[in-house]
Amino acid sequence: MITHRSDLNANYLLSALPRNEWEILAQHVELVRLRAGELLTDSGQRIVHVYFPTTSVVSLLSLLEDGATVEIAAVGNEGLVGVPVVTGGDTMPCRVEVRSPGLAYRIPARLLRSELPRTPSLQRITLLYVQAMLTQIAQTAACNRHHSLNKQLCRWLLLAVDRLSSNELVITQQVIANMLGVRREGVTEAAGKLEDLGLIHHSRGHITVLDRCGLEKHSCECYKLVKREYDRLLPALAHA
């Protein structure tokens, strides 16, 4: 049980709630630790809990018939996992898997669904987040289709560090390749070019962003479009 409002500040959606709405939810919110690779909900499964990440990052993955997966969106401390509950559904259309381990708050989906009509601020905040996430999904699809792997990797790294408390990612190049839907050799080559430019340092299982501004300059417009939409729609992010 969460007993102090300050405990929720690590997730921007929860911290934006007015006190009266927070008090309605507080007794049902549970802090949990998420493990890397943990499957929260599979495609087509009923949503049992809605998660509000704090230090963890969760990937939404499109699952193909041959077993391959492609990341369509990432969720960190700016959002929530379980959007269909907000829009009136009860199942996930995609696979939900923990990309970076850490903490998250969770609340039973049935309870959140029942409280949304009675908590107007929560309803508005979560619907604005849905719009921002739709922008991320659409721009990811456009980027994967039209931009080079180098630019895709820059976009992916920038969105990743936005959702972490440091510039270091604990992740393998194979996992990144799976997220982008490309061959690992392509990611290795692209990462090598970025390292030669002094933008990142990569070693086995780790990538550190050394020059964020430089990485933004080498990224396509997709990153800025997504970030601008999140900052516009979610005031808590803009002031964080």
C-alpha positions as CSV (number, residue, x, y, z in Angstrom):
1,M,0.0,0.0,0.0
2,I,1.2,3.5,-0.8
3,T,1.0,5.7,2.2
4,H,2.6,9.0,1.0
5,R,1.7,11.1,-2.0
6,S,5.4,11.8,-2.6
7,D,5.9,8.1,-3.2
8,L,4.1,8.5,-6.5
9,N,6.2,11.3,-7.9
10,A,8.4,8.8,-9.8
11,N,5.6,8.2,-12.3
12,Y,4.4,11.4,-14.0
13,L,0.8,10.3,-14.6
14,L,0.3,9.4,-10.9
15,S,2.0,12.5,-9.7
16,A,-0.3,14.7,-11.8
17,L,-3.4,13.5,-10.0
18,P,-5.2,15.9,-7.5
19,R,-5.1,14.7,-3.9
20,N,-8.8,13.6,-3.8
21,E,-8.3,11.3,-6.8
22,W,-5.0,10.0,-5.5
23,E,-6.6,9.1,-2.2
24,I,-9.2,7.0,-4.0
25,L,-6.5,4.9,-5.7
26,A,-3.7,5.0,-3.1
27,Q,-5.0,2.1,-1.0
28,H,-5.0,-0.2,-4.0
29,V,-1.7,0.7,-5.5
30,E,1.1,-1.8,-5.0
31,L,4.9,-1.3,-5.6
32,V,6.4,-4.2,-7.5
33,R,9.8,-5.1,-8.9
34,L,9.9,-6.1,-12.6
35,R,12.6,-8.4,-14.0
36,A,14.3,-8.0,-17.4
37,G,12.5,-10.2,-19.9
38,E,9.5,-10.7,-17.6
39,L,6.2,-11.2,-19.6
40,L,3.5,-9.0,-18.1
41,T,0.7,-9.8,-20.6
42,D,0.8,-11.8,-23.9
43,S,-1.0,-10.9,-27.0
44,G,-4.7,-11.6,-26.7
45,Q,-4.6,-12.2,-22.9
46,R,-6.9,-10.5,-20.5
47,I,-5.3,-7.6,-18.6
48,V,-5.1,-8.3,-14.9
49,H,-3.1,-5.3,-13.7
50,V,-2.3,-1.9,-15.1
51,Y,1.3,-0.9,-14.5
52,F,2.8,2.6,-13.9
53,P,6.6,2.2,-14.3
54,T,9.0,4.3,-12.2
55,T,12.5,3.0,-12.8
56,S,11.6,0.1,-15.2
57,V,11.0,0.3,-19.0
58,V,8.4,-1.9,-20.7
59,S,8.2,-2.8,-24.4
60,L,5.1,-3.3,-26.4
61,L,5.9,-6.0,-29.0
62,S,4.1,-7.0,-32.2
63,L,4.3,-10.8,-32.4
64,L,4.5,-12.3,-35.8
65,E,3.5,-15.8,-36.9
66,D,7.1,-17.0,-37.3
67,G,7.8,-16.0,-33.6
68,A,9.6,-12.8,-34.4
69,T,8.8,-9.7,-32.4
70,V,9.1,-6.0,-33.3
71,E,8.9,-3.2,-30.7
72,I,6.0,-0.8,-31.5
73,A,6.3,1.4,-28.3
74,A,8.2,1.7,-25.1
75,V,6.7,2.8,-21.7
76,G,8.7,4.3,-18.8
77,N,8.0,6.6,-16.0
78,E,6.0,8.9,-18.3
79,G,3.1,6.5,-18.8
80,L,1.2,3.3,-18.1
81,V,1.0,-0.2,-19.4
82,G,-2.6,-1.4,-20.0
83,V,-4.0,1.2,-22.4
84,P,-7.0,-0.9,-23.4
85,V,-8.4,-0.7,-19.9
86,V,-8.5,3.1,-20.3
87,T,-10.2,2.9,-23.7
88,G,-12.8,0.3,-22.7
89,G,-11.1,-3.0,-23.6
90,D,-9.9,-5.8,-21.4
91,T,-7.3,-7.6,-23.5
92,M,-3.8,-6.7,-24.9
93,P,-3.4,-6.7,-28.7
94,C,0.4,-7.1,-28.3
95,R,3.0,-8.7,-26.1
96,V,4.1,-6.7,-23.1
97,E,7.6,-7.5,-21.9
98,V,10.0,-5.8,-19.4
99,R,13.0,-4.4,-21.3
100,S,14.8,-2.7,-18.4
101,P,14.4,-4.0,-14.9
102,G,13.2,-1.8,-12.1
103,L,10.1,-0.7,-10.1
104,A,6.6,0.0,-11.1
105,Y,3.3,0.6,-9.3
106,R,0.4,-1.6,-10.3
107,I,-3.3,-1.5,-9.7
108,P,-6.0,-4.2,-10.5
109,A,-7.4,-3.5,-14.0
110,R,-11.0,-4.0,-12.8
111,L,-10.6,-1.4,-10.1
112,L,-9.0,1.2,-12.4
113,R,-11.8,0.6,-14.9
114,S,-14.5,1.2,-12.3
115,E,-12.8,4.3,-10.9
116,L,-12.2,6.1,-14.2
117,P,-15.8,7.5,-14.6
118,R,-15.5,8.8,-11.0
119,T,-12.1,10.4,-11.4
120,P,-12.2,13.0,-14.2
121,S,-8.6,14.1,-13.9
122,L,-7.3,10.5,-14.0
123,Q,-9.5,9.9,-17.1
124,R,-8.3,13.0,-18.9
125,I,-4.6,12.3,-18.0
126,T,-4.7,8.7,-19.2
127,L,-6.6,9.6,-22.4
128,L,-4.0,12.2,-23.2
129,Y,-1.3,9.6,-22.7
130,V,-3.1,7.3,-25.1
131,Q,-2.9,10.0,-27.7
132,A,0.8,10.4,-27.1
133,M,1.4,6.7,-27.3
134,L,-0.5,6.5,-30.6
135,T,2.0,9.1,-31.9
136,Q,4.9,7.0,-30.8
137,I,3.5,3.9,-32.5
138,A,2.7,5.6,-35.7
139,Q,6.1,7.3,-35.9
140,T,7.9,4.1,-35.1
141,A,6.1,2.4,-38.1
142,A,7.1,5.3,-40.4
143,C,10.7,5.3,-39.2
144,N,11.2,1.6,-39.6
145,R,9.9,1.8,-43.1
146,H,11.6,4.9,-44.5
147,H,14.7,5.7,-42.5
148,S,18.2,4.1,-42.4
149,L,19.2,1.7,-39.6
150,N,21.6,4.3,-38.3
151,K,18.8,6.8,-37.8
152,Q,16.5,4.2,-36.4
153,L,19.1,3.3,-33.8
154,C,19.6,6.9,-32.8
155,R,15.9,7.3,-32.3
156,W,15.6,4.1,-30.3
157,L,18.6,5.0,-28.1
158,L,17.2,8.5,-27.4
159,L,13.7,7.2,-26.5
160,A,15.4,4.6,-24.3
161,V,17.5,7.0,-22.2
162,D,14.5,9.4,-21.9
163,R,12.9,6.6,-19.8
164,L,16.0,5.8,-17.7
165,S,17.7,7.7,-14.8
166,S,21.1,7.4,-16.5
167,N,22.7,7.4,-20.0
168,E,23.7,3.7,-19.7
169,L,21.6,0.9,-21.1
170,V,22.1,-2.6,-20.0
171,I,21.1,-4.4,-23.2
172,T,22.6,-6.6,-25.9
173,Q,22.8,-5.7,-29.6
174,Q,20.8,-8.9,-30.3
175,V,17.9,-7.5,-28.2
176,I,18.0,-4.2,-30.0
177,A,18.0,-6.0,-33.3
178,N,14.9,-7.9,-32.2
179,M,13.3,-4.6,-31.1
180,L,14.0,-3.0,-34.5
181,G,13.2,-6.1,-36.5
182,V,16.7,-6.2,-38.2
183,R,19.7,-8.4,-38.2
184,R,22.2,-8.2,-35.3
185,E,25.1,-7.5,-37.7
186,G,23.3,-4.4,-38.9
187,V,23.0,-3.1,-35.3
188,T,26.7,-3.9,-34.7
189,E,27.7,-1.9,-37.8
190,A,25.4,1.1,-36.9
191,A,26.6,1.1,-33.3
192,G,30.2,1.1,-34.5
193,K,29.6,4.1,-36.7
194,L,28.0,6.0,-33.7
195,E,31.0,5.1,-31.5
196,D,33.5,6.3,-34.2
197,L,31.7,9.6,-34.1
198,G,32.1,9.8,-30.3
199,L,28.3,9.6,-29.7
200,I,28.1,6.3,-27.8
201,H,30.4,3.7,-26.2
202,H,29.3,0.1,-26.5
203,S,30.7,-3.0,-25.0
204,R,29.2,-6.5,-24.4
205,G,25.7,-6.0,-22.9
206,H,26.2,-2.2,-22.3
207,I,25.6,1.0,-24.3
208,T,26.5,4.4,-22.9
209,V,25.3,7.6,-24.6
210,L,28.2,10.0,-24.5
211,D,26.9,12.9,-26.6
212,R,23.2,13.3,-26.4
213,C,23.0,16.5,-28.5
214,G,25.1,14.8,-31.2
215,L,22.9,11.8,-31.2
216,E,19.9,14.0,-31.7
217,K,21.6,15.7,-34.7
218,H,22.2,12.3,-36.3
219,S,18.7,11.0,-35.6
220,C,15.8,11.5,-38.0
221,E,12.8,13.8,-37.2
222,C,10.9,10.9,-35.7
223,Y,12.4,11.3,-32.2
224,K,11.6,15.0,-32.0
225,L,8.1,14.5,-33.2
226,V,7.4,11.9,-30.6
227,K,9.0,13.9,-27.8
228,R,7.3,17.1,-28.7
229,E,3.9,15.3,-28.6
230,Y,4.6,13.9,-25.2
231,D,5.7,17.2,-23.9
232,R,2.7,19.0,-25.4
233,L,0.1,16.5,-24.1
234,L,1.5,15.7,-20.7
235,P,2.2,18.9,-18.7
236,A,3.8,16.8,-15.9
237,L,6.5,15.8,-18.4
238,A,7.0,19.3,-19.6
239,H,7.7,20.5,-16.1
240,A,9.7,17.5,-14.9
